[in-house]
Amino acid sequence: MKGLLSVSAAALSGVALIGLTATSPAQAEDTITSASWGGAYSASQREAYYKPAAKEIDMTVLEDEWGGTLSEIRVQVETGDYKWHVIDAESGTSMAACDEGLIAEIDWDLMGGMDRFLPGAAQDCAVGTISWATIYAYDGDRFSGGSVPTTIADFFDLEAFPGKRGLYANSPQANLEFALMADGVAPADVYAYMTDNEDEAIDRAFAKLDTIKSEVVWWDSGAMAPQLLADGEVAMTTAWNGRIYNAIVKEGKNFVIVWDGQIIDYDVWMIPMGHPEYDLGMKFIEYASRPEVMARQSQYISYGPTTTEAAELINPDILKDLPTAPANLTNAVWADTVWWADHTEELGERFQVWRSQ
């Protein structure tokens, strides 16, 4: 799931060769391709995992980006034409992909067992790499003083806080939960309500989204959300927390994150089913999951690790800005990945139809 910086891609192929300053292809024993999300997030992976892998495990990592849809994996599995060895995905996507047989089971013996990981971060077919949050943020130059957005309801209040809103275009996840909370559903009750009163809850969420639809500017990549704020195209936007943090800290932007109703989730590593070089994918995932390696990523972007071993190695000054910092957990919602695994494609289709109307 997650940057302001653009991915360094090879001029012709769109895939970047990582770690060449440390080793050449002739020196590297193994070469893999990792599909991720681009921007500051991929930049953090580059520094934490890809470049060090060249020295530490003799592995050269090529980078690519993907859009997060099952169809991108399905076509590789069905044709046997594999572009990626490992894929960084949202946890709900990985569960749906596992259920459909699109990704391979993890060698948990190699990983040291599931118990090393935080609850929900270890799946049959996926290994948690970060914890992150979908938040919303506003432009501090536009709203300041005593009248500033402080709740998820304020995001939907066009009268009190006029201006365009940025929303994620590729998935209904988080958009629906935000809409329900803005309409009065308590954060702690969101998924129970969606489970027990599914049709009513979904209709209610879309009805609430209707109230701001005319003012929505859609973003479809993590880098786009902070850019919309920076360009003044929106007054506030949903975003992945690390993208906004990066813009504040590294770019000096006057953005403010609102920690209310944020959806906390994991990103995971997974391997396409039937990949002929499955062992190389597992070699990389095992390496990236070592505590000292995983802990590096939080130095470059404000996402948290998925093991307590790694968390213990992170500087306290960095920990306070992570989604799981105690001060940031008030009214937070942990994503129900099982619910979304069951509803991703159905609601994804409905969401895209709704957007187009």
MARNU-194814 format. One record per residue (C-alpha): residue in one letter; residue number from 1; x negated, y negated, z. Coordinates in nm, 4 decimals, decimal comma. Layout:
A:NUM:X:Y:Z .
...
//
This chain:
M:1:0,0000:0,0000:0,0000 .
K:2:-0,2218:-0,4212:0,0014 .
G:3:-0,5598:-0,8871:-0,1816 .
L:4:-0,6483:-1,2093:-0,3250 .
L:5:-0,9640:-1,0893:-0,4946 .
S:6:-0,9289:-0,9198:-0,8316 .
V:7:-1,0666:-0,5721:-0,8872 .
S:8:-1,4009:-0,5690:-1,0659 .
A:9:-1,3140:-0,3630:-1,3717 .
A:10:-1,5327:-0,2492:-1,6551 .
A:11:-1,4756:-0,4869:-1,9421 .
L:12:-1,3378:-0,2304:-2,1814 .
S:13:-1,2076:0,0628:-1,9781 .
G:14:-1,0420:-0,1171:-1,6859 .
V:15:-1,2266:0,1148:-1,4459 .
A:16:-1,5075:-0,0110:-1,2232 .
L:17:-1,8259:0,1809:-1,1515 .
I:18:-1,9086:0,1489:-0,7833 .
G:19:-2,2354:0,1901:-0,6008 .
L:20:-2,4723:0,1437:-0,8935 .
T:21:-2,6936:-0,0891:-0,6938 .
A:22:-2,7623:0,1995:-0,4589 .
T:23:-2,7770:0,4852:-0,7063 .
S:24:-2,7447:0,5524:-1,0764 .
P:25:-2,5097:0,8085:-1,2370 .
A:26:-2,8115:1,0341:-1,2893 .
Q:27:-2,8893:1,0239:-0,9171 .
A:28:-2,5331:1,0697:-0,7956 .
E:29:-2,4460:1,4363:-0,7594 .
D:30:-2,0690:1,3820:-0,7932 .
T:31:-1,8394:1,1301:-0,9622 .
I:32:-1,4716:1,0739:-0,8878 .
T:33:-1,2027:0,8181:-0,9708 .
S:34:-0,9920:0,6598:-0,6961 .
A:35:-0,6572:0,4958:-0,7727 .
S:36:-0,5598:0,2142:-0,5371 .
W:37:-0,3871:-0,1244:-0,5254 .
G:38:-0,6452:-0,3797:-0,6351 .
G:39:-0,7249:-0,7192:-0,4871 .
A:40:-0,8642:-0,7660:-0,1386 .
Y:41:-0,7492:-0,4183:-0,0405 .
S:42:-0,9566:-0,2439:-0,3066 .
A:43:-1,2413:-0,4819:-0,2245 .
S:44:-1,2277:-0,3614:0,1367 .
Q:45:-1,2366:0,0006:0,0215 .
R:46:-1,5289:-0,0780:-0,2040 .
E:47:-1,7342:-0,2099:0,0861 .
A:48:-1,6195:0,0446:0,3461 .
Y:49:-1,6151:0,3624:0,1366 .
Y:50:-1,7164:0,3475:-0,2277 .
K:51:-2,0533:0,1729:-0,2093 .
P:52:-2,1713:0,3622:0,1007 .
A:53:-2,0617:0,6946:-0,0526 .
A:54:-2,3292:0,6575:-0,3174 .
K:55:-2,5997:0,6604:-0,0499 .
E:56:-2,4396:0,8731:0,2175 .
I:57:-2,2821:1,1637:0,0257 .
D:58:-2,4307:1,1261:-0,3256 .
M:59:-2,0942:1,0340:-0,4743 .
T:60:-2,0218:0,7673:-0,7336 .
V:61:-1,6672:0,6325:-0,7130 .
L:62:-1,4885:0,4791:-1,0100 .
E:63:-1,1930:0,2493:-0,9372 .
D:64:-0,8550:0,2269:-1,1031 .
E:65:-0,5221:0,0696:-1,0081 .
W:66:-0,1756:0,2223:-1,0108 .
G:67:0,1818:0,1009:-0,9612 .
G:68:0,2839:0,3385:-0,6829 .
T:69:0,5403:0,5405:-0,8819 .
L:70:0,5768:0,9185:-0,8877 .
S:71:0,6005:0,9156:-1,2662 .
E:72:0,2348:0,8095:-1,2887 .
I:73:0,1323:1,1247:-1,1028 .
R:74:0,3909:1,3496:-1,2656 .
V:75:0,2612:1,2901:-1,6168 .
Q:76:-0,0938:1,3853:-1,5133 .
V:77:0,0180:1,7042:-1,3411 .
E:78:0,2490:1,8080:-1,6253 .
T:79:-0,0066:1,7462:-1,8997 .
G:80:-0,3188:1,8498:-1,7083 .
D:81:-0,4790:1,5225:-1,8205 .
Y:82:-0,6025:1,3916:-1,4871 .
K:83:-0,7165:1,0300:-1,4523 .
W:84:-0,7573:1,0276:-1,0745 .
H:85:-0,9183:1,2552:-0,8180 .
V:86:-0,7758:1,0717:-0,5158 .
I:87:-0,4859:0,8300:-0,4848 .
D:88:-0,4137:0,5732:-0,2134 .
A:89:-0,0359:0,5822:-0,1616 .
E:90:0,2312:0,4715:0,0816 .
S:91:0,3367:0,7461:0,3210 .
G:92:0,6926:0,7758:0,1912 .
T:93:0,5635:0,8176:-0,1624 .
S:94:0,3264:1,0926:-0,0538 .
M:95:0,6025:1,2851:0,1215 .
A:96:0,8234:1,2655:-0,1860 .
A:97:0,5322:1,3708:-0,4064 .
C:98:0,4555:1,6651:-0,1780 .
D:99:0,8199:1,7784:-0,1795 .
E:100:0,8165:1,7715:-0,5611 .
G:101:0,4900:1,9621:-0,5845 .
L:102:0,2998:1,6729:-0,7415 .
I:103:0,0151:1,6621:-0,4889 .
A:104:-0,1983:1,9331:-0,3346 .
E:105:-0,2053:2,0460:0,0273 .
I:106:-0,4888:1,9072:0,2356 .
D:107:-0,7665:2,1342:0,3624 .
W:108:-0,7084:2,0521:0,7264 .
D:109:-0,9842:2,2868:0,8424 .
L:110:-1,2319:2,0686:0,6543 .
M:111:-1,0727:1,7594:0,8139 .
G:112:-1,1059:1,8902:1,1695 .
G:113:-0,7310:1,9367:1,2164 .
M:114:-0,4223:1,7151:1,2159 .
D:115:-0,4480:1,6319:1,5852 .
R:116:-0,7294:1,3823:1,5193 .
F:117:-0,4795:1,1462:1,3581 .
L:118:-0,2094:0,9164:1,4918 .
P:119:0,1478:1,0531:1,4823 .
G:120:0,2758:1,0492:1,1251 .
A:121:-0,0657:0,9855:0,9725 .
A:122:-0,1365:1,3536:0,9033 .
Q:123:0,0875:1,5251:0,6477 .
D:124:0,0692:1,8608:0,4734 .
C:125:-0,0383:1,6899:0,1505 .
A:126:-0,1854:1,3574:0,2655 .
V:127:-0,4340:1,2007:0,5078 .
G:128:-0,3714:0,8604:0,6664 .
T:129:-0,6291:0,5944:0,5833 .
I:130:-0,4815:0,2676:0,7216 .
S:131:-0,1924:0,1311:0,9229 .
W:132:-0,0415:-0,1846:0,7742 .
A:133:0,2691:-0,3980:0,7900 .
T:134:0,5054:-0,5612:0,5467 .
I:135:0,5566:-0,9048:0,6978 .
Y:136:0,6717:-1,2373:0,5697 .
A:137:0,4686:-1,5548:0,5706 .
Y:138:0,5364:-1,9180:0,4987 .
D:139:0,3436:-2,2183:0,3775 .
G:140:0,2394:-2,4187:0,6826 .
D:141:0,2147:-2,7327:0,4709 .
R:142:0,5836:-2,7073:0,3852 .
F:143:0,7224:-2,6153:0,7284 .
S:144:0,5625:-2,7614:1,0401 .
G:145:0,6433:-2,9147:1,3751 .
G:146:0,9472:-2,7995:1,5685 .
S:147:1,1393:-2,6553:1,2755 .
V:148:0,9517:-2,3536:1,1468 .
P:149:1,0645:-2,0005:1,0601 .
T:150:1,0273:-1,7615:1,3524 .
T:151:1,2657:-1,4718:1,2800 .
I:152:1,3454:-1,2435:0,9900 .
A:153:1,6869:-1,4130:0,9735 .
D:154:1,5095:-1,7405:0,8893 .
F:155:1,3739:-1,5837:0,5711 .
F:156:1,7319:-1,5554:0,4468 .
D:157:1,8408:-1,9004:0,5692 .
L:158:1,8175:-2,1174:0,2597 .
E:159:1,9966:-2,4081:0,4253 .
A:160:1,7663:-2,4492:0,7253 .
F:161:1,4547:-2,3566:0,5281 .
P:162:1,5065:-2,4399:0,1608 .
G:163:1,2805:-2,3104:-0,1116 .
K:164:1,2114:-2,0059:-0,3226 .
R:165:1,1496:-1,6665:-0,1631 .
G:166:0,9011:-1,4030:-0,2763 .
L:167:1,0106:-1,0379:-0,2661 .
Y:168:0,8429:-0,7149:-0,3749 .
A:169:0,9783:-0,6001:-0,7104 .
N:170:0,8687:-0,2372:-0,7311 .
S:171:1,0545:-0,0811:-0,4389 .
P:172:1,3572:-0,1412:-0,2162 .
Q:173:1,1599:-0,0260:0,0875 .
A:174:1,1216:-0,3051:0,3460 .
N:175:1,3542:-0,5278:0,1397 .
L:176:1,6566:-0,3299:0,2605 .
E:177:1,5388:-0,3130:0,6211 .
F:178:1,4648:-0,6871:0,6254 .
A:179:1,8122:-0,7602:0,4884 .
L:180:1,9830:-0,5505:0,7553 .
M:181:1,7871:-0,7109:1,0390 .
A:182:1,8627:-1,0565:0,9000 .
D:183:2,2287:-0,9561:0,8984 .
G:184:2,2238:-0,8690:1,2675 .
V:185:2,1057:-0,5082:1,2961 .
A:186:1,8528:-0,4743:1,5792 .
P:187:1,5062:-0,3603:1,4673 .
A:188:1,5261:-0,0539:1,6926 .
D:189:1,8560:0,0500:1,5302 .
V:190:1,7750:0,0025:1,1615 .
Y:191:1,7000:0,3602:1,0639 .
A:192:1,9636:0,5135:1,2884 .
Y:193:2,2185:0,2879:1,1204 .
M:194:2,0879:0,3761:0,7749 .
T:195:2,1106:0,7456:0,8628 .
D:196:2,4492:0,7515:1,0365 .
N:197:2,6263:0,5016:0,8101 .
E:198:2,4279:0,5344:0,4909 .
D:199:2,6728:0,4003:0,2313 .
E:200:2,7831:0,1123:0,4520 .
A:201:2,4241:0,0226:0,5460 .
I:202:2,2959:0,0227:0,1880 .
D:203:2,5907:-0,1817:0,0612 .
R:204:2,5437:-0,4267:0,3478 .
A:205:2,1729:-0,4638:0,2740 .
F:206:2,2329:-0,5355:-0,0946 .
A:207:2,5062:-0,7832:-0,0030 .
K:208:2,2615:-0,9718:0,2197 .
L:209:1,9992:-0,9699:-0,0545 .
D:210:2,2642:-1,1178:-0,2848 .
T:211:2,2666:-1,4305:-0,0672 .
I:212:1,9106:-1,5208:-0,1706 .
K:213:1,8855:-1,3466:-0,5084 .
S:214:1,9133:-1,6703:-0,7079 .
E:215:1,6095:-1,8088:-0,5211 .
V:216:1,3878:-1,5007:-0,5441 .
V:217:1,0548:-1,4926:-0,7264 .
W:218:0,9472:-1,1299:-0,7673 .
W:219:0,5934:-1,0097:-0,7025 .
D:220:0,4677:-0,6729:-0,8192 .
S:221:0,1095:-0,6620:-0,6946 .
G:222:-0,0391:-0,7364:-0,3552 .
A:223:-0,2478:-1,0228:-0,4889 .
M:224:0,0587:-1,1954:-0,6293 .
A:225:0,2331:-1,2632:-0,2962 .
P:226:-0,0297:-1,4978:-0,1451 .
Q:227:-0,0865:-1,6507:-0,4879 .
L:228:0,2808:-1,7498:-0,5086 .
L:229:0,2417:-1,9310:-0,1756 .
A:230:-0,0859:-2,0920:-0,2791 .
D:231:0,0643:-2,2183:-0,6062 .
G:232:0,3713:-2,3601:-0,4304 .
E:233:0,6048:-2,1359:-0,6298 .
V:234:0,7663:-2,0075:-0,3099 .
A:235:0,8189:-2,1506:0,0355 .
M:236:0,7824:-1,8096:0,1966 .
T:237:0,7253:-1,4538:0,0826 .
T:238:0,7154:-1,0996:0,2024 .
A:239:0,3683:-0,9538:0,1740 .
W:240:0,1292:-0,6960:0,3094 .
N:241:-0,0240:-0,8462:0,6195 .
G:242:-0,3845:-0,7979:0,5120 .
R:243:-0,3315:-1,0004:0,1947 .
I:244:-0,2077:-1,3025:0,3901 .
Y:245:-0,4757:-1,2641:0,6557 .
N:246:-0,7392:-1,2546:0,3835 .
A:247:-0,6017:-1,5743:0,2295 .
I:248:-0,6044:-1,7491:0,5673 .
V:249:-0,9494:-1,6382:0,6823 .
K:250:-1,1427:-1,6167:0,3559 .
E:251:-0,9625:-1,8740:0,1420 .
G:252:-0,8713:-2,1273:0,4114 .
K:253:-0,4999:-2,1266:0,3240 .
N:254:-0,2531:-2,2784:0,5681 .
F:255:-0,0270:-1,9738:0,5741 .
V:256:0,1569:-1,8484:0,8821 .
I:257:0,2494:-1,4842:0,9400 .
V:258:0,5813:-1,4275:1,1166 .
W:259:0,5561:-1,1165:1,3319 .
D:260:0,9278:-1,0381:1,3600 .
G:261:1,0954:-0,7347:1,2099 .
Q:262:0,7781:-0,6325:1,0273 .
I:263:0,7714:-0,2793:0,8881 .
I:264:0,4644:-0,0850:0,9985 .
D:265:0,3548:0,2028:0,7802 .
Y:266:0,0548:0,4072:0,6751 .
D:267:-0,1319:0,4380:0,3512 .
V:268:-0,2686:0,7830:0,2789 .
W:269:-0,5154:0,9635:0,0559 .
M:270:-0,3759:1,2367:-0,1670 .
I:271:-0,4928:1,4590:-0,4547 .
P:272:-0,2862:1,5426:-0,7660 .
M:273:-0,1650:1,9032:-0,7751 .
G:274:-0,3779:2,1379:-0,9821 .
H:275:-0,6722:1,9014:-1,0168 .
P:276:-0,9698:2,1065:-1,1387 .
E:277:-1,2018:1,9083:-0,9113 .
Y:278:-0,9910:1,9299:-0,5958 .
D:279:-1,3036:1,9991:-0,3908 .
L:280:-1,4549:1,6644:-0,4904 .
G:281:-1,1375:1,4861:-0,3831 .
M:282:-1,1503:1,6604:-0,0466 .
K:283:-1,5197:1,5800:-0,0094 .
F:284:-1,4394:1,2106:-0,0455 .
I:285:-1,1337:1,2197:0,1865 .
E:286:-1,3301:1,3986:0,4579 .
Y:287:-1,6048:1,1377:0,4298 .
A:288:-1,3607:0,8426:0,4335 .
S:289:-1,1936:0,9863:0,7449 .
R:290:-1,5073:1,0002:0,9573 .
P:291:-1,4614:0,7562:1,2504 .
E:292:-1,7658:0,5433:1,1731 .
V:293:-1,6654:0,5195:0,8059 .
M:294:-1,2947:0,4515:0,8602 .
A:295:-1,3737:0,1820:1,1193 .
R:296:-1,5645:-0,0215:0,8578 .
Q:297:-1,2554:-0,1158:0,6587 .
S:298:-1,1115:-0,3420:0,9290 .
Q:299:-1,4232:-0,5599:0,8929 .
Y:300:-1,3001:-0,6588:0,5472 .
I:301:-0,9193:-0,6659:0,5797 .
S:302:-0,6786:-0,6672:0,8746 .
Y:303:-0,5445:-0,3143:0,8482 .
G:304:-0,5880:-0,0640:1,1274 .
P:305:-0,7416:0,2847:1,1260 .
T:306:-0,5386:0,6038:1,1630 .
T:307:-0,7480:0,7754:1,4301 .
T:308:-0,8171:0,6669:1,7861 .
E:309:-1,1828:0,7612:1,7322 .
A:310:-1,2133:0,4961:1,4632 .
A:311:-1,0139:0,2378:1,6612 .
E:312:-1,2597:0,2657:1,9481 .
L:313:-1,5376:0,1474:1,7149 .
I:314:-1,3623:-0,1732:1,6027 .
N:315:-1,4596:-0,5120:1,7449 .
P:316:-1,1887:-0,6438:1,9842 .
D:317:-1,1910:-0,9768:1,7979 .
I:318:-1,0772:-0,7877:1,4882 .
L:319:-0,8316:-0,5605:1,6668 .
K:320:-0,6154:-0,8551:1,7776 .
D:321:-0,5179:-0,9364:1,4176 .
L:322:-0,4181:-0,5830:1,3235 .
P:323:-0,0504:-0,4863:1,2894 .
T:324:-0,0734:-0,2553:1,5901 .
A:325:-0,2104:-0,5201:1,8286 .
P:326:0,0269:-0,5343:2,1288 .
A:327:0,1150:-0,9007:2,0699 .
N:328:0,2191:-0,8174:1,7126 .
L:329:0,4495:-0,5270:1,8015 .
T:330:0,7419:-0,7280:1,9374 .
N:331:1,0452:-0,6391:1,7240 .
A:332:0,8316:-0,4296:1,4906 .
V:333:0,9800:-0,1343:1,3034 .
W:334:0,7884:0,1838:1,2234 .
A:335:0,8753:0,2956:0,8722 .
D:336:1,0806:0,6154:0,8594 .
T:337:0,8837:0,7965:0,5928 .
V:338:1,1068:1,1046:0,6023 .
W:339:1,4146:0,8928:0,5287 .
W:340:1,2394:0,7178:0,2430 .
A:341:1,1035:1,0429:0,1005 .
D:342:1,4659:1,1539:0,0657 .
H:343:1,5865:0,8249:-0,0844 .
T:344:1,2934:0,6742:-0,2768 .
E:345:1,3956:0,7595:-0,6316 .
E:346:1,7723:0,7204:-0,5890 .
L:347:1,7499:0,3802:-0,4202 .
G:348:1,4614:0,2759:-0,6420 .
E:349:1,6870:0,3162:-0,9460 .
R:350:1,9728:0,1287:-0,7789 .
F:351:1,7366:-0,1490:-0,6747 .
Q:352:1,6037:-0,1990:-1,0265 .
V:353:1,9564:-0,2050:-1,1695 .
W:354:2,0547:-0,4651:-0,9071 .
R:355:1,7492:-0,6771:-0,9885 .
S:356:1,8330:-0,6772:-1,3596 .
Q:357:2,1956:-0,7883:-1,3153 .
//
